[in-house]
């Protein structure tokens, strides 16, 4: 199975990450890997389990926003807008293994 670094190409300012993926890497671990690739990534954590400590204290774990599942396009758009407005202005990072 490919690793997150094999699959992820950073070309946006934000990422939506599910907190729990049955049989897969959890949201906390995914964010750790993304931050290794691009320390400026602005990640929003999403979950249907609002009692998880990461969901209730998301900033402590490096997430910039949170949205509960199920969510609609309007709610997601609002969260993404807030996260992007908080992000420092910078040039997007690219994985050097990929052509631009």
Backbone as CSV, one residue per row, in Angstrom:
resi,resn,N_x,N_y,N_z,CA_x,CA_y,CA_z,C_x,C_y,C_z
1,UNK,0.843,-1.179,0.000,0.000,0.000,0.000,0.890,1.245,0.000
2,UNK,0.594,2.248,-0.841,1.400,3.465,-0.878,1.300,4.246,0.431
3,UNK,2.356,4.937,0.780,2.332,5.767,1.981,1.703,7.109,1.646
4,UNK,1.389,7.882,2.662,0.797,9.203,2.466,1.737,10.094,1.657
5,UNK,3.043,9.953,1.839,3.973,10.793,1.082,4.023,10.396,-0.382
6,UNK,3.667,9.162,-0.701,3.595,8.746,-2.096,2.352,9.301,-2.783
7,UNK,1.301,9.522,-2.031,0.020,9.923,-2.599,-0.254,11.420,-2.525
8,UNK,0.386,12.125,-1.612,-0.009,13.501,-1.336,0.840,14.507,-2.085
9,UNK,0.190,15.364,-2.795,0.825,16.459,-3.526,0.215,17.751,-2.997
10,UNK,1.008,18.576,-2.377,0.483,19.775,-1.743,0.407,20.901,-2.764
11,UNK,-0.807,21.246,-3.130,-0.988,22.337,-4.072,-2.101,23.269,-3.610
12,UNK,-2.617,23.031,-2.429,-3.670,23.858,-1.863,-3.229,24.371,-0.509
13,UNK,-4.027,25.278,0.036,-3.699,25.846,1.335,-4.312,25.073,2.488
14,UNK,-5.229,24.180,2.214,-5.906,23.496,3.310,-6.159,22.036,2.970
15,UNK,-6.492,21.270,3.997,-6.804,19.858,3.834,-7.907,19.481,4.814
16,UNK,-8.842,18.671,4.373,-9.899,18.134,5.224,-9.521,16.698,5.560
17,UNK,-9.418,16.402,6.858,-8.940,15.092,7.297,-9.964,14.466,8.224
18,UNK,-10.359,13.231,7.904,-11.261,12.483,8.773,-10.476,11.980,9.980
19,UNK,-11.047,12.136,11.153,-10.367,11.744,12.382,-10.197,10.232,12.475
20,UNK,-11.221,9.496,12.084,-11.186,8.043,12.213,-11.431,7.413,10.844
21,UNK,-10.489,6.557,10.422,-10.626,5.809,9.169,-10.485,4.337,9.540
22,UNK,-11.601,3.591,9.562,-11.515,2.177,9.942,-10.504,1.422,9.080
23,UNK,-9.555,0.788,9.738,-8.534,0.022,9.033,-7.451,0.867,8.397
24,UNK,-7.488,2.181,8.616,-6.506,3.061,7.997,-5.811,3.941,9.015
25,UNK,-5.005,4.845,8.498,-4.283,5.789,9.332,-5.281,6.805,9.895
26,UNK,-5.195,7.117,11.166,-6.087,8.080,11.778,-5.714,9.517,11.431
27,UNK,-6.620,10.427,11.675,-6.416,11.829,11.332,-5.205,12.462,11.983
28,UNK,-4.925,12.112,13.223,-3.757,12.662,13.913,-2.472,12.262,13.194
29,UNK,-2.372,11.000,12.820,-1.179,10.505,12.128,-1.066,11.109,10.731
30,UNK,-2.194,11.262,10.037,-2.178,11.873,8.709,-1.640,13.296,8.800
31,UNK,-2.127,14.068,9.769,-1.662,15.448,9.916,-0.170,15.489,10.227
32,UNK,0.310,14.596,11.064,1.746,14.559,11.357,2.556,14.362,10.079
33,UNK,2.110,13.461,9.215,2.800,13.207,7.941,2.722,14.422,7.023
34,UNK,1.557,15.045,6.948,1.398,16.233,6.099,2.288,17.374,6.561
35,UNK,2.401,17.552,7.869,3.234,18.625,8.404,4.716,18.380,8.117
36,UNK,5.122,17.117,7.980,6.501,16.810,7.585,6.760,17.293,6.159
37,UNK,5.750,17.172,5.302,5.870,17.573,3.904,5.754,19.086,3.761
38,UNK,4.782,19.660,4.451,4.528,21.096,4.354,4.079,21.642,5.697
39,UNK,4.978,22.294,6.425,4.629,22.815,7.747,3.521,23.868,7.732
40,UNK,3.212,24.426,6.566,2.182,25.460,6.475,0.794,24.920,6.171
41,UNK,0.630,23.598,6.045,-0.683,23.053,5.703,-1.712,23.442,6.767
42,UNK,-2.873,23.857,6.321,-3.964,24.261,7.197,-5.000,23.139,7.158
43,UNK,-5.073,22.337,8.197,-5.919,21.142,8.205,-7.160,21.330,9.061
44,UNK,-8.271,20.850,8.530,-9.544,20.818,9.237,-9.822,19.358,9.568
45,UNK,-10.147,19.073,10.821,-10.462,17.710,11.223,-11.976,17.529,11.192
46,UNK,-12.388,16.352,10.747,-13.811,16.040,10.634,-14.090,14.704,11.302
47,UNK,-15.216,14.621,11.999,-15.574,13.368,12.656,-17.056,13.350,12.994
48,UNK,-17.583,12.153,13.080,-18.941,11.951,13.571,-18.935,11.633,15.050
49,UNK,-17.742,11.563,15.641,-17.579,11.237,17.060,-17.042,12.455,17.796
50,UNK,-17.935,13.307,18.233,-17.512,14.565,18.853,-16.951,14.389,20.256
51,UNK,-16.985,13.181,20.811,-16.442,12.963,22.151,-14.946,12.635,22.146
52,UNK,-14.329,12.560,20.979,-12.900,12.280,20.883,-12.100,13.485,21.361
53,UNK,-11.056,13.285,22.174,-10.260,14.411,22.682,-9.655,15.276,21.578
54,UNK,-9.282,14.678,20.462,-8.712,15.458,19.357,-9.766,16.392,18.790
55,UNK,-10.995,15.916,18.697,-12.075,16.729,18.142,-12.388,17.915,19.052
56,UNK,-12.339,17.706,20.353,-12.686,18.783,21.282,-11.531,19.751,21.551
57,UNK,-10.286,19.333,21.283,-9.118,20.183,21.521,-8.221,20.168,20.283
58,UNK,-8.826,20.415,19.128,-8.152,20.234,17.832,-6.899,21.071,17.662
59,UNK,-6.864,22.285,18.203,-5.688,23.146,18.026,-4.457,22.549,18.690
60,UNK,-4.647,21.881,19.791,-3.530,21.239,20.496,-2.836,20.199,19.617
61,UNK,-3.585,19.612,18.709,-3.055,18.566,17.836,-2.605,19.098,16.482
62,UNK,-2.691,20.409,16.270,-2.196,21.006,15.038,-3.248,21.305,13.987
63,UNK,-4.500,20.958,14.256,-5.571,21.264,13.314,-5.977,22.725,13.453
64,UNK,-6.421,23.329,12.368,-6.806,24.744,12.369,-8.307,24.948,12.437
65,UNK,-9.064,23.877,12.238,-10.517,23.963,12.278,-11.112,22.597,12.512
66,UNK,-12.422,22.576,12.747,-13.133,21.343,13.038,-14.522,21.428,12.416
67,UNK,-15.020,20.307,11.930,-16.379,20.238,11.418,-16.939,18.852,11.726
68,UNK,-18.159,18.823,12.259,-18.800,17.559,12.618,-19.473,16.936,11.396
69,UNK,-19.413,15.608,11.321,-20.137,14.861,10.294,-21.526,14.533,10.826
70,UNK,-22.523,14.489,10.016,-22.500,14.881,8.607,-22.499,16.400,8.477
71,UNK,-21.871,16.902,7.434,-21.865,18.341,7.189,-22.374,18.601,5.783
72,UNK,-22.805,19.834,5.559,-23.276,20.200,4.230,-22.260,21.131,3.581
73,UNK,-22.466,21.423,2.314,-21.534,22.250,1.567,-21.396,23.645,2.180
74,UNK,-22.487,24.200,2.654,-22.442,25.539,3.265,-21.574,25.541,4.525
75,UNK,-21.761,24.539,5.379,-20.959,24.445,6.598,-19.485,24.236,6.298
76,UNK,-19.193,23.377,5.331,-17.806,23.137,4.944,-17.183,24.404,4.361
77,UNK,-17.925,25.083,3.502,-17.435,26.320,2.896,-17.103,27.365,3.957
78,UNK,-17.949,27.471,4.965,-17.710,28.425,6.057,-16.427,28.101,6.805
79,UNK,-16.223,26.814,7.144,-15.015,26.407,7.882,-13.763,26.645,7.046
80,UNK,-13.816,26.257,5.774,-12.651,26.421,4.900,-12.307,27.900,4.766
81,UNK,-13.307,28.743,4.591,-13.064,30.191,4.480,-12.366,30.733,5.721
82,UNK,-12.811,30.305,6.890,-12.185,30.763,8.138,-10.732,30.311,8.230
83,UNK,-10.467,29.072,7.870,-9.106,28.536,7.945,-8.196,29.254,6.951
84,UNK,-8.674,29.465,5.746,-7.853,30.140,4.737,-7.562,31.578,5.155
85,UNK,-8.523,32.257,5.743,-8.302,33.644,6.200,-7.265,33.713,7.311
86,UNK,-7.164,32.656,8.123,-6.189,32.622,9.220,-4.787,32.275,8.732
87,UNK,-4.695,31.658,7.554,-3.412,31.150,7.061,-2.476,32.287,6.682
88,UNK,-1.191,32.128,7.004,-0.215,33.132,6.562,-0.070,33.068,5.046
89,UNK,0.189,34.193,4.438,0.414,34.214,2.998,1.765,33.597,2.710
90,UNK,1.765,32.604,1.854,3.022,31.943,1.494,2.848,31.251,0.155
91,UNK,3.958,30.871,-0.419,3.943,30.124,-1.661,3.615,28.675,-1.341
92,UNK,2.698,28.040,-2.090,2.392,26.638,-1.815,3.640,25.771,-1.921
93,UNK,3.695,24.731,-1.108,4.807,23.791,-1.135,4.485,22.652,-2.086
94,UNK,5.499,22.137,-2.744,5.319,21.021,-3.644,6.292,19.926,-3.291
95,UNK,5.838,18.707,-3.402,6.716,17.571,-3.185,7.674,17.522,-4.365
96,UNK,8.984,17.578,-4.149,9.944,17.651,-5.254,9.940,16.412,-6.143
97,UNK,9.302,15.340,-5.712,9.265,14.124,-6.542,8.271,14.247,-7.679
98,UNK,7.454,15.307,-7.662,6.444,15.487,-8.689,6.782,16.709,-9.533
99,UNK,6.475,16.631,-10.817,6.635,17.801,-11.676,5.551,18.811,-11.361
100,UNK,5.859,20.071,-11.522,4.860,21.117,-11.271,3.949,21.272,-12.453
